[in-house]
Amino acid sequence: MAPNASGLRELDHERLVTKCLSVLVLADKVLRPGGSLICKYWYGALACKLQQRLSSMFQDVRTVKPRASRKETAELFFPARMFKMR
């Protein structure tokens, strides 16, 4: 899932991170212990908040920029593995 891009970098970043945080609420309800999730985001001020939230829910959280992603884009991914049951 991703919101439609507005062309305004900070606004689009905020929308993506907000969407990811919403998905984490759902993940907390549906993921089994050991489950995985991947969040796409654009680099920006809220990325740290998203990474911290993921790290509190998953044992392994990394930052990945796939080779297929254009170098000039701010597109990054947080693959999160090993969901911790609350």
Buried (B, 14 or more C-beta within 10 A) or exposed (E): EEEEEEEEEEEBBBBBBEBBBEBBEEBEEEBEEEBEBEBBBBBBEBBEEBBEBBBEBBEEBEEEBEEEBEEEEBBBBBBBBEBEEE
